[in-house]
Amino acid sequence: MADASPNPFPLVEPGLWVERVGDRTFAKGTPALFLDRDGTINVDTGYPDDPEKIVLLDNIVPVIAAANRGGIPVIIVTNQSGIARGYFGWGDFADVNGRVLDLLRARDAFVDMIVACAYHEAGEGPLAIADHPMRKPNPGMLLEAATRIGLDLKRSLIVGDKPADMEAGRRAGLSRGWLVDGEATSQAGFEVLPLRDHDDLNGLLVAIETL
């Protein structure tokens, strides 16, 4: 008889992880703070797969804490092509992600949802899909979160370290994003702001506090 035990991970399909964290509830139409993970919340070591090597980036902790204080849901949206490429599995992702959340909690900063996409054209089997709608720069992960929580995407913000993060925000209908170590640009109603120094960080905190 085939093993009918459920998958231990919150996978809604082979390459898509959708996890609700904690029990906070939000009114319909609430804006969100979307965050990339590797290179935005934690130091990007290149396909992170060891929870003991996870180090938080200091600037992101007050950003998450500000959203928490304001009742703004904090949602991680992360491409994880290392899974498709066979560098590590969902279990390793779970361990690393758990470590990220634990380090944030220790500093009174909390995440409400994690959405991760493992699809990539360089993958194998069911994960070998080019330009999957859930993979940034496509907006699928943001749209998935918006459907599940009932978000106002236009008022939502995104922070990431790659242009693909900003493009995903633009395609999802957001109006502003902050690019780690980036440059200020504007395209088709979407404004990219840099996140490089203390002044940039203060600007982001003000934006969160005024949502």
Solvent accessible surface area in square Angstrom, and as a share of the most:
residue,aa,sasa,rsa
1,M,240,1.07
2,A,91,0.70
3,D,124,0.64
4,A,94,0.73
5,S,73,0.47
6,P,121,0.76
7,N,91,0.47
8,P,115,0.72
9,F,59,0.25
10,P,48,0.30
11,L,41,0.20
12,V,73,0.42
13,E,62,0.28
14,P,73,0.46
15,G,0,0.00
16,L,2,0.01
17,W,8,0.03
18,V,11,0.06
19,E,49,0.22
20,R,99,0.36
21,V,18,0.10
22,G,59,0.57
23,D,130,0.67
24,R,86,0.31
25,T,123,0.72
26,F,40,0.17
27,A,79,0.61
28,K,181,0.77
29,G,32,0.31
30,T,19,0.11
31,P,5,0.03
32,A,0,0.00
33,L,0,0.00
34,F,0,0.00
35,L,0,0.00
36,D,12,0.06
37,R,1,0.00
38,D,18,0.10
39,G,11,0.10
40,T,3,0.02
41,I,0,0.00
42,N,0,0.00
43,V,61,0.35
44,D,63,0.32
45,T,82,0.48
46,G,47,0.45
47,Y,98,0.37
48,P,7,0.05
49,D,68,0.35
50,D,46,0.24
51,P,35,0.22
52,E,142,0.64
53,K,136,0.58
54,I,11,0.05
55,V,89,0.51
56,L,18,0.09
57,L,57,0.28
58,D,96,0.50
59,N,72,0.37
60,I,4,0.02
61,V,12,0.07
62,P,51,0.32
63,V,0,0.00
64,I,0,0.00
65,A,17,0.14
66,A,3,0.02
67,A,0,0.00
68,N,36,0.19
69,R,173,0.63
70,G,53,0.51
71,G,39,0.38
72,I,12,0.06
73,P,0,0.00
74,V,0,0.00
75,I,0,0.00
76,I,0,0.00
77,V,0,0.00
78,T,1,0.01
79,N,39,0.20
80,Q,6,0.03
81,S,11,0.07
82,G,1,0.01
83,I,15,0.08
84,A,5,0.04
85,R,79,0.29
86,G,61,0.58
87,Y,122,0.46
88,F,18,0.07
89,G,29,0.28
90,W,28,0.10
91,G,30,0.28
92,D,55,0.28
93,F,1,0.00
94,A,29,0.22
95,D,84,0.44
96,V,0,0.00
97,N,5,0.02
98,G,29,0.28
99,R,90,0.33
100,V,0,0.00
101,L,13,0.06
102,D,74,0.39
103,L,39,0.19
104,L,1,0.00
105,R,101,0.37
106,A,86,0.66
107,R,110,0.40
108,D,104,0.54
109,A,0,0.00
110,F,65,0.27
111,V,5,0.03
112,D,1,0.00
113,M,4,0.02
114,I,0,0.00
115,V,0,0.00
116,A,0,0.00
117,C,0,0.00
118,A,0,0.00
119,Y,6,0.02
120,H,24,0.11
121,E,122,0.55
122,A,53,0.41
123,G,11,0.11
124,E,140,0.63
125,G,59,0.57
126,P,92,0.58
127,L,22,0.11
128,A,43,0.34
129,I,71,0.36
130,A,59,0.46
131,D,110,0.57
132,H,18,0.08
133,P,85,0.53
134,M,30,0.13
135,R,54,0.20
136,K,6,0.03
137,P,47,0.30
138,N,17,0.09
139,P,26,0.17
140,G,7,0.06
141,M,0,0.00
142,L,0,0.00
143,L,80,0.40
144,E,39,0.17
145,A,0,0.00
146,A,13,0.10
147,T,117,0.68
148,R,125,0.46
149,I,23,0.12
150,G,16,0.15
151,L,20,0.10
152,D,39,0.20
153,L,29,0.15
154,K,125,0.53
155,R,106,0.39
156,S,0,0.00
157,L,1,0.00
158,I,0,0.00
159,V,0,0.00
160,G,0,0.00
161,D,37,0.19
162,K,98,0.42
163,P,101,0.63
164,A,30,0.23
165,D,3,0.02
166,M,9,0.04
167,E,37,0.16
168,A,0,0.00
169,G,0,0.00
170,R,69,0.25
171,R,110,0.40
172,A,10,0.08
173,G,34,0.32
174,L,6,0.03
175,S,30,0.19
176,R,73,0.27
177,G,0,0.00
178,W,9,0.03
179,L,24,0.12
180,V,34,0.19
181,D,112,0.58
182,G,8,0.08
183,E,113,0.51
184,A,67,0.52
185,T,80,0.46
186,S,89,0.57
187,Q,107,0.48
188,A,87,0.67
189,G,63,0.61
190,F,6,0.02
191,E,72,0.32
192,V,15,0.09
193,L,45,0.22
194,P,17,0.11
195,L,12,0.06
196,R,119,0.43
197,D,72,0.37
198,H,127,0.57
199,D,109,0.56
200,D,27,0.14
201,L,14,0.07
202,N,61,0.31
203,G,37,0.36
204,L,0,0.00
205,L,31,0.15
206,V,86,0.50
207,A,5,0.04
208,I,4,0.02
209,E,109,0.49
210,T,103,0.60
211,L,50,0.25
